[in-house]
């Protein structure tokens, strides 16, 4: 009996071996992703969301700090409690704010200032709200 393999049998044998290997490799890869794919995708999504959120918060904090650094006498401000007033003095971390028609002087820390207002809003004695920029 002859132990030689003709070329067509060799090609079929090679195709059979590689076909079996790719199926096993494919099954191993698909098995890995079917078992760990979804958790990996969720973890990657959470990491991306965390990084984007941290960058956004850092940017917002930097803007807030620059706003507080720009605080000076004469600035119209709104506090975190909703009080509108005019800054009369800034000494370190303390801000002196006058409010109302009687110019009552209140003392706040800088962190209590929520925003610097562009258009000052005042309430008249009868409770009517007036935009100070429109007064003449």
MOCOR-V158519 format. One record per residue. RES is the residue in one letter. PSI is psi in degrees with one decimal (NA if undefined). D_LAST is the distance of its C-alpha to the last C-alpha in Angstrom with 1 decimal. Layout:
res={RES & RES}
psi={PSI & PSI}
d_last={D_LAST & D_LAST}
//
This chain:
res={X & X & X & X & X & X & X & X & X & X & X & X & X & X & X & X & X & X & X & X & X & X & X & X & X & X & X & X & X & X & X & X & X & X & X & X & X & X & X & X & X & X & X & X & X & X & X & X & X & X & X & X & X & X & X & X & X & X & X & X & X & X & X & X & X & X & X & X & X & X & X & X & X & X & X & X & X & X & X & X & X & X & X & X & X & X & X & X & X & X & X & X & X & X & X & X & X & X & X & X & X & X & X & X & X & X & X & X & X & X & X & X & X & X & X & X & X & X & X & X & X & X & X & X & X & X & X & X & X & X & X & X & X & X & X & X}
psi={142.7 & 128.1 & 9.8 & 149.3 & 127.2 & 159.2 & -34.5 & -37.7 & -37.3 & -42.7 & -40.2 & -38.3 & -44.1 & -44.8 & -40.5 & -44.1 & -47.6 & -34.3 & -41.5 & -38.8 & -42.6 & -33.8 & -42.6 & -42.9 & -44.3 & -40.9 & -38.3 & -43.2 & -46.7 & -32.2 & -40.1 & -47.8 & -32.0 & -27.0 & -42.6 & -4.1 & -52.7 & -47.3 & -37.6 & -41.8 & -43.1 & -41.9 & -42.9 & -41.7 & -41.8 & -40.5 & -43.3 & -44.3 & -40.3 & -44.6 & -45.1 & -39.6 & -42.1 & -41.1 & -41.6 & -44.8 & -38.5 & -41.9 & -44.1 & -41.7 & -39.0 & -41.3 & -42.1 & -43.2 & -39.2 & -32.7 & -43.3 & -36.4 & -26.8 & 3.6 & 129.1 & 168.1 & 135.9 & -12.4 & 137.3 & 128.4 & 160.9 & 131.5 & 170.8 & -16.9 & -2.6 & 11.7 & 128.5 & 139.9 & -177.8 & 131.4 & 127.1 & -30.2 & 152.9 & 121.7 & 100.0 & -116.1 & 2.1 & 135.8 & 129.2 & 124.7 & 131.4 & 137.2 & 153.5 & 173.0 & -24.9 & 0.8 & 48.6 & 133.6 & 121.8 & 152.8 & 128.6 & 160.3 & 161.4 & -33.9 & -14.1 & -7.8 & 120.0 & -40.2 & 160.1 & 126.2 & 136.3 & -47.6 & 107.4 & 138.5 & 129.1 & 153.7 & 133.9 & 173.9 & -30.3 & 8.3 & -4.3 & 135.3 & 129.8 & 136.8 & 116.4 & -26.5 & -19.2 & -11.9 & 143.3 & NA}
d_last={117.5 & 115.0 & 111.9 & 109.9 & 106.7 & 106.2 & 102.8 & 101.6 & 102.2 & 100.5 & 97.4 & 97.4 & 97.9 & 95.0 & 92.7 & 93.7 & 93.0 & 89.6 & 88.7 & 89.5 & 87.6 & 84.4 & 84.6 & 85.0 & 82.2 & 79.9 & 80.7 & 79.9 & 76.6 & 75.7 & 77.0 & 74.7 & 71.6 & 72.6 & 72.9 & 70.0 & 67.9 & 65.4 & 64.8 & 64.4 & 61.8 & 59.9 & 60.1 & 58.9 & 56.0 & 55.0 & 55.2 & 53.0 & 50.4 & 50.5 & 50.0 & 47.1 & 45.4 & 46.0 & 44.5 & 41.4 & 41.0 & 41.5 & 38.9 & 36.3 & 37.3 & 36.9 & 33.3 & 32.5 & 34.1 & 32.2 & 28.9 & 30.1 & 31.2 & 27.8 & 26.2 & 24.7 & 22.6 & 18.9 & 19.7 & 18.3 & 21.5 & 23.2 & 26.7 & 29.8 & 29.4 & 26.0 & 24.1 & 20.6 & 19.7 & 19.0 & 22.1 & 22.8 & 26.3 & 28.9 & 32.6 & 35.1 & 34.9 & 32.7 & 28.9 & 27.0 & 23.9 & 21.5 & 20.3 & 18.6 & 16.7 & 19.9 & 20.0 & 23.5 & 25.3 & 27.3 & 29.9 & 30.8 & 33.1 & 31.7 & 33.5 & 31.4 & 28.3 & 28.2 & 25.4 & 22.5 & 19.4 & 17.4 & 14.5 & 13.8 & 14.2 & 13.9 & 15.6 & 14.6 & 17.5 & 18.7 & 19.0 & 16.3 & 15.1 & 11.5 & 10.7 & 8.6 & 8.2 & 6.5 & 3.8 & 0.0}
//
